[in-house]
Amino acid sequence: MEEFKKILILENEIEARLLDSVLNERNIPHRIRSYYDSAYDGIFQTQKGWGAVLAPPQYQEEIEAIYQDLPIEEGGGEERNKKEG
């Protein structure tokens, strides 16, 4: 089994679904992990972002490039992902 690492942080469910769709279409192995926790009523999502994309390290650059090209209104992937730091 391949080792997965956190590639980037997602800001909302729309980004997650769109990116998931593109990655599936390109057969890129990945997992989308939401930070939602019902015990804390989603408070971690307001602090950490909606969730994260996990994938094998060799796909990081490709996934980041795809993310940057997503047609999301809030201002390109580069701006959205500065929070990851």
ABEGO torsion letter per residue (X at the ends): XBBBBBABBBABAAAAAAAAAAAAAAGBBBBBBBABBAAAGGAAAAAAEAEBBBBBAAAAAAAAAAAAABBBAAGEAAAAAAAAX
